[in-house]
Amino acid sequence: MGQELAKGFALSTAWVDGDMESWSELAAMWIEQDALDLVGELSHIVGQMAQALALIEGPECSPEITLQQLALDAGSSPEGSSQPPEREPVVDHSNVAAFARPSVRKRRDPRKRANEAALRASRAWLLATGLAAEVDELRFGAENSPVPAPGLTKLVNRLEKDLRDVCDLSDRVVVLLRDPDQTPELIARIDLEAAAADEGADETELIARRIAQLAFGVSSGLGYTERADRLDRAAVAILHPPPGTGTPVGLVDDGFEFFSRHAPELPIELGGIICRMLIDRNVSVRFGDIELRVGPGETLHLTTPKRSKAWESPVTVSDPAWVTSKALKRAGMTTKQIRESAVVVSVTPLA
């Protein structure tokens, strides 16, 4: 600071005395010295960057460690600088070694897992809510009366709730990972939160598939139109996503959740189930003594205690849905008994 004041006083004196030649020389010397100091500091920072990068080089290094180390060492003064170094340049090897430990690398996994869960849930929500809106618009636009959509409102409400829960869990994982004191208890909590986000995303995708299945049923109750055909294609895209966008999950893995409470709703829900059976193949659905079955081909079989019936491809889904509904009524089954007795199993193809 004393050198800076002396320089300023000399320049001021030269200016007041009108000695412009002396003033110019002093100013030039001052600027030149400052430029040299700046170049020296920049050279030192570059050297420290090279040191830090060499120390943490490797596939397991983290960009965060690099930036942190550079921030610690940027204030070091280089040898030969006009100013004496305040401390020796130090690279904190303990930070790099700690990050390279497998236990610390594992702590990065929950962040990725939680983020991917939020993305999966958001994608399922976007596709399913769009499909549900199209279902509502088409079913209320039917010529006769609105086509039933049993359980649609409940499914959409659960979809919204699950998405919020998954996003909240994902955000919480990120916040917990920022805590500098990563105790074993905190690490265990982070893992639990990430696992819960993953499970929530699975549930969100399951609900999306249930909405797609219901969309098939509503479509079967509408009859063929170009718009209903597009609805079917959108439902297939959710159940069997294109490569790289998801993994198909069959009806056997998803299981049943019956929503029908009234007789007119039953053929619609059965229509959705039959469509999904035709997509999955090798699946059997039983309601007590009544069985629907699709083997490796596209033939749908209905077996009751009194008779059997088969529909060859292409199957007009509304027909077997109505026949199955009547068979269940003739068997004296209530909608509650149908819900409780429904079983879906895989069928082993005949050799």
C-alpha positions as CSV (number, residue, x, y, z in Angstrom):
1,M,0.0,0.0,0.0
2,G,2.9,2.4,0.8
3,Q,4.4,1.9,-2.7
4,E,1.0,2.7,-4.3
5,L,0.7,6.0,-2.3
6,A,4.3,6.9,-3.3
7,K,3.6,6.3,-7.0
8,G,0.4,8.4,-6.8
9,F,2.2,11.3,-5.0
10,A,5.0,11.4,-7.6
11,L,2.5,11.4,-10.5
12,S,0.4,14.2,-8.8
13,T,3.5,16.3,-8.2
14,A,4.6,16.0,-11.8
15,W,1.2,17.0,-13.0
16,V,0.9,20.0,-10.8
17,D,4.5,21.2,-11.7
18,G,3.5,20.8,-15.4
19,D,6.4,18.4,-16.0
20,M,4.6,16.3,-18.5
21,E,7.7,14.5,-19.6
22,S,8.3,13.2,-16.1
23,W,4.6,12.4,-15.6
24,S,4.6,10.3,-18.8
25,E,7.7,8.4,-17.8
26,L,6.3,7.7,-14.3
27,A,2.9,6.6,-15.7
28,A,4.5,4.3,-18.2
29,M,6.7,2.7,-15.6
30,W,3.7,2.2,-13.3
31,I,1.6,0.6,-16.1
32,E,4.5,-1.7,-17.2
33,Q,5.1,-2.9,-13.6
34,D,1.4,-3.6,-13.1
35,A,1.2,-5.5,-16.3
36,L,4.2,-7.6,-15.3
37,D,2.6,-8.4,-12.0
38,L,-0.7,-9.4,-13.7
39,V,1.1,-11.7,-16.1
40,G,3.0,-13.3,-13.3
41,E,-0.3,-14.0,-11.4
42,L,-1.9,-15.4,-14.5
43,S,1.1,-17.7,-15.1
44,H,0.8,-18.9,-11.6
45,I,-2.9,-19.7,-11.9
46,V,-2.3,-21.7,-15.1
47,G,0.5,-23.6,-13.4
48,Q,-1.8,-24.5,-10.5
49,M,-4.5,-25.7,-13.0
50,A,-2.1,-28.0,-14.6
51,Q,-1.0,-29.4,-11.2
52,A,-4.5,-30.0,-10.1
53,L,-5.6,-31.6,-13.3
54,A,-2.6,-33.9,-13.3
55,L,-3.4,-35.0,-9.8
56,I,-7.1,-35.8,-10.4
57,E,-6.7,-37.2,-13.9
58,G,-8.7,-40.4,-14.5
59,P,-12.2,-41.7,-15.2
60,E,-13.2,-41.5,-11.5
61,C,-12.4,-37.8,-11.0
62,S,-15.1,-35.2,-10.5
63,P,-15.2,-31.7,-12.1
64,E,-16.4,-30.4,-8.8
65,I,-13.1,-31.5,-7.1
66,T,-11.1,-29.8,-9.9
67,L,-12.9,-26.5,-9.5
68,Q,-12.7,-26.7,-5.7
69,Q,-9.0,-27.3,-5.7
70,L,-8.3,-24.6,-8.2
71,A,-10.3,-22.2,-6.0
72,L,-8.2,-23.1,-3.1
73,D,-4.9,-22.6,-4.9
74,A,-5.6,-19.6,-7.1
75,G,-4.4,-17.2,-4.5
76,S,-0.9,-18.6,-4.3
77,S,2.0,-16.4,-5.4
78,P,4.5,-17.7,-7.9
79,E,8.2,-17.9,-7.5
80,G,10.0,-14.9,-9.0
81,S,6.9,-12.7,-8.6
82,S,7.5,-9.2,-7.5
83,Q,5.4,-9.9,-4.4
84,P,6.6,-12.5,-1.8
85,P,4.4,-15.6,-1.7
86,E,2.0,-15.7,1.2
87,R,2.1,-19.5,1.3
88,E,3.5,-22.4,-0.6
89,P,1.2,-23.8,-3.4
90,V,-0.6,-26.7,-1.9
91,V,-2.8,-29.3,-3.6
92,D,-5.1,-31.1,-1.1
93,H,-4.4,-34.7,-1.9
94,S,-6.8,-35.9,0.8
95,N,-9.8,-34.5,-1.1
96,V,-8.8,-36.3,-4.4
97,A,-8.1,-39.5,-2.6
98,A,-11.4,-39.4,-0.7
99,F,-13.4,-38.8,-3.8
100,A,-11.7,-41.8,-5.5
101,R,-12.9,-44.2,-2.8
102,P,-15.7,-46.5,-4.0
103,S,-17.9,-45.5,-1.1
104,V,-17.8,-41.8,-2.2
105,R,-18.4,-42.7,-5.8
106,K,-21.5,-44.7,-4.7
107,R,-22.9,-41.5,-3.2
108,R,-23.2,-40.0,-6.7
109,D,-25.5,-42.8,-7.7
110,P,-28.6,-41.7,-5.7
111,R,-28.6,-38.3,-7.5
112,K,-28.7,-39.9,-10.9
113,R,-31.2,-42.5,-9.8
114,A,-33.5,-39.8,-8.4
115,N,-33.2,-37.6,-11.4
116,E,-34.0,-40.5,-13.8
117,A,-37.0,-41.4,-11.7
118,A,-38.4,-37.8,-11.9
119,L,-37.8,-37.9,-15.7
120,R,-39.6,-41.3,-16.1
121,A,-42.5,-40.1,-14.0
122,S,-42.8,-36.8,-15.9
123,R,-42.8,-38.6,-19.2
124,A,-45.4,-41.1,-18.1
125,W,-47.6,-38.2,-16.7
126,L,-47.3,-36.3,-19.9
127,L,-48.3,-39.2,-22.2
128,A,-51.1,-40.5,-19.9
129,T,-52.7,-37.1,-19.2
130,G,-52.7,-36.4,-22.9
131,L,-54.3,-39.7,-23.6
132,A,-56.9,-39.3,-20.8
133,A,-57.9,-35.9,-22.2
134,E,-58.4,-37.4,-25.7
135,V,-60.4,-40.2,-24.1
136,D,-62.7,-37.8,-22.4
137,E,-63.2,-35.7,-25.5
138,L,-64.0,-38.7,-27.6
139,R,-66.3,-40.4,-25.2
140,F,-68.4,-37.3,-24.6
141,G,-68.6,-36.7,-28.3
142,A,-70.3,-40.0,-29.0
143,E,-73.6,-39.8,-30.9
144,N,-75.8,-41.7,-28.5
145,S,-74.7,-41.2,-24.9
146,P,-71.3,-40.8,-23.3
147,V,-69.2,-43.9,-23.4
148,P,-68.3,-45.0,-19.8
149,A,-64.7,-44.8,-18.7
150,P,-64.6,-46.6,-15.4
151,G,-61.8,-45.4,-13.1
152,L,-60.4,-42.7,-15.4
153,T,-60.8,-39.9,-12.9
154,K,-59.3,-41.9,-10.1
155,L,-56.3,-42.9,-12.3
156,V,-55.6,-39.3,-13.4
157,N,-55.8,-38.0,-9.8
158,R,-53.3,-40.8,-8.7
159,L,-51.1,-40.0,-11.6
160,E,-50.9,-36.3,-10.6
161,K,-50.2,-37.2,-6.9
162,D,-47.5,-39.8,-7.8
163,L,-45.7,-37.3,-10.1
164,R,-45.6,-34.7,-7.3
165,D,-44.3,-37.2,-4.8
166,V,-41.5,-38.4,-7.2
167,C,-40.4,-34.9,-8.0
168,D,-40.4,-34.0,-4.3
169,L,-38.3,-37.0,-3.5
170,S,-35.9,-36.3,-6.3
171,D,-35.4,-32.7,-5.1
172,R,-34.9,-33.8,-1.5
173,V,-32.1,-36.2,-2.6
174,V,-30.3,-33.3,-4.3
175,V,-30.7,-31.2,-1.2
176,L,-29.4,-33.9,1.1
177,L,-26.4,-34.6,-1.1
178,R,-25.4,-30.9,-0.6
179,D,-24.9,-31.4,3.1
180,P,-21.1,-31.4,3.7
181,D,-21.5,-33.7,6.7
182,Q,-22.3,-37.0,4.9
183,T,-22.7,-39.3,7.9
184,P,-23.6,-43.0,7.5
185,E,-27.1,-42.1,8.7
186,L,-27.5,-39.4,6.1
187,I,-26.2,-41.7,3.3
188,A,-28.7,-44.3,4.3
189,R,-31.5,-41.8,4.2
190,I,-30.4,-40.6,0.8
191,D,-30.5,-44.1,-0.5
192,L,-34.0,-44.7,0.9
193,E,-35.2,-41.4,-0.7
194,A,-33.7,-42.4,-4.1
195,A,-35.3,-45.9,-3.9
196,A,-38.7,-44.3,-3.0
197,A,-38.4,-42.0,-6.0
198,D,-37.6,-45.1,-8.2
199,E,-40.6,-47.0,-6.9
200,G,-42.8,-43.9,-7.4
201,A,-41.8,-43.7,-11.0
202,D,-42.6,-47.3,-11.5
203,E,-46.1,-46.7,-10.0
204,T,-46.6,-43.7,-12.3
205,E,-45.7,-45.7,-15.4
206,L,-48.1,-48.5,-14.2
207,I,-51.0,-45.9,-13.9
208,A,-50.1,-44.7,-17.4
209,R,-50.5,-48.3,-18.7
210,R,-53.8,-48.7,-16.9
211,I,-55.1,-45.5,-18.6
212,A,-53.8,-46.8,-22.0
213,Q,-55.7,-50.1,-21.4
214,L,-58.9,-48.2,-20.5
215,A,-58.4,-46.1,-23.7
216,F,-58.7,-49.3,-25.7
217,G,-62.0,-50.1,-24.0
218,V,-63.4,-46.7,-24.7
219,S,-62.3,-47.0,-28.3
220,S,-64.0,-50.3,-28.7
221,G,-67.2,-48.7,-27.4
222,L,-67.0,-45.8,-29.9
223,G,-66.7,-47.8,-33.1
224,Y,-64.2,-47.1,-35.8
225,T,-63.1,-43.5,-36.7
226,E,-59.8,-42.1,-37.7
227,R,-59.5,-40.3,-34.4
228,A,-60.4,-43.5,-32.4
229,D,-57.7,-45.3,-34.5
230,R,-55.1,-42.6,-33.4
231,L,-56.2,-43.2,-29.8
232,D,-55.4,-46.9,-30.2
233,R,-52.0,-46.1,-31.6
234,A,-51.2,-43.7,-28.8
235,A,-52.2,-46.4,-26.2
236,V,-50.0,-48.9,-27.9
237,A,-47.1,-46.4,-27.7
238,I,-47.5,-46.4,-23.9
239,L,-47.8,-50.1,-23.5
240,H,-45.1,-51.0,-26.0
241,P,-42.8,-47.9,-26.2
242,P,-40.5,-47.4,-29.1
243,P,-36.9,-48.8,-28.6
244,G,-34.9,-46.5,-26.4
245,T,-37.9,-44.9,-24.7
246,G,-38.9,-47.5,-22.3
247,T,-39.5,-51.2,-21.6
248,P,-42.8,-53.0,-22.4
249,V,-44.6,-54.5,-19.3
250,G,-47.2,-57.1,-19.9
251,L,-50.6,-57.5,-18.3
252,V,-49.4,-60.5,-16.2
253,D,-46.8,-58.3,-14.5
254,D,-49.2,-55.4,-14.0
255,G,-52.0,-57.5,-12.7
256,F,-55.6,-56.4,-12.4
257,E,-57.4,-53.4,-10.9
258,F,-61.0,-53.5,-11.8
259,F,-63.0,-50.3,-11.6
260,S,-66.5,-51.2,-13.0
261,R,-69.4,-50.7,-10.6
262,H,-72.3,-50.8,-13.0
263,A,-73.3,-53.1,-15.8
264,P,-72.7,-50.7,-18.7
265,E,-69.1,-50.2,-17.6
266,L,-68.2,-53.9,-17.7
267,P,-68.0,-54.4,-21.5
268,I,-65.8,-51.2,-21.8
269,E,-63.3,-52.5,-19.2
270,L,-63.4,-56.0,-20.6
271,G,-62.7,-54.5,-24.1
272,G,-59.5,-52.9,-22.7
273,I,-58.4,-56.1,-21.1
274,I,-59.0,-58.1,-24.4
275,C,-57.0,-55.5,-26.4
276,R,-54.1,-55.8,-24.1
277,M,-54.3,-59.6,-24.2
278,L,-54.1,-59.5,-28.0
279,I,-51.1,-57.3,-27.8
280,D,-49.3,-59.4,-25.2
281,R,-50.2,-62.9,-26.5
282,N,-49.8,-66.1,-24.4
283,V,-52.0,-64.8,-21.6
284,S,-55.1,-66.1,-19.8
285,V,-57.6,-64.1,-17.7
286,R,-60.0,-66.0,-15.5
287,F,-63.2,-64.9,-13.6
288,G,-64.1,-68.1,-11.7
289,D,-65.0,-70.7,-14.2
290,I,-65.0,-68.3,-17.1
291,E,-61.7,-67.9,-19.0
292,L,-60.4,-65.6,-21.8
293,R,-57.2,-66.8,-23.5
294,V,-54.9,-65.8,-26.2
295,G,-52.2,-68.1,-27.3
296,P,-49.2,-67.4,-29.6
297,G,-51.5,-66.5,-32.4
298,E,-54.1,-63.8,-32.6
299,T,-57.1,-66.0,-31.9
300,L,-59.1,-65.1,-28.8
301,H,-60.8,-68.0,-26.9
302,L,-63.7,-67.7,-24.4
303,T,-64.4,-70.8,-22.3
304,T,-67.4,-71.1,-20.0
305,P,-68.8,-74.1,-18.1
306,K,-71.5,-74.5,-20.9
307,R,-69.7,-73.6,-24.1
308,S,-66.7,-72.2,-25.8
309,K,-66.2,-69.6,-28.5
310,A,-63.3,-68.3,-30.6
311,W,-62.7,-65.1,-32.5
312,E,-60.1,-65.2,-35.3
313,S,-57.9,-62.2,-36.3
314,P,-58.8,-59.5,-36.9
315,V,-60.9,-59.4,-33.7
316,T,-63.6,-56.7,-33.3
317,V,-63.1,-56.3,-29.6
318,S,-66.6,-55.0,-28.8
319,D,-68.1,-58.4,-29.7
320,P,-66.2,-60.7,-27.3
321,A,-66.4,-58.0,-24.7
322,W,-70.2,-58.0,-24.8
323,V,-70.3,-61.9,-25.0
324,T,-68.0,-62.2,-22.0
325,S,-70.0,-59.6,-20.0
326,K,-73.2,-61.5,-20.6
327,A,-71.5,-64.8,-19.6
328,L,-70.5,-63.3,-16.3
329,K,-74.0,-62.0,-15.7
330,R,-75.5,-65.4,-16.5
331,A,-73.1,-66.9,-14.0
332,G,-74.7,-64.7,-11.4
333,M,-71.5,-62.8,-10.7
334,T,-71.7,-59.2,-9.3
335,T,-69.2,-56.6,-10.3
336,K,-67.6,-57.0,-6.8
337,Q,-67.3,-60.7,-7.3
338,I,-65.8,-60.1,-10.8
339,R,-63.2,-57.8,-9.3
340,E,-62.3,-60.2,-6.5
341,S,-62.1,-63.3,-8.7
342,A,-60.1,-61.9,-11.6
343,V,-56.8,-63.7,-12.2
344,V,-54.3,-63.2,-15.0
345,V,-51.6,-65.8,-15.8
346,S,-49.1,-66.6,-18.5
347,V,-50.0,-69.4,-21.0
348,T,-47.2,-71.7,-22.1
349,P,-47.4,-72.0,-25.9
350,L,-48.0,-75.5,-27.2
351,A,-45.0,-77.2,-28.8
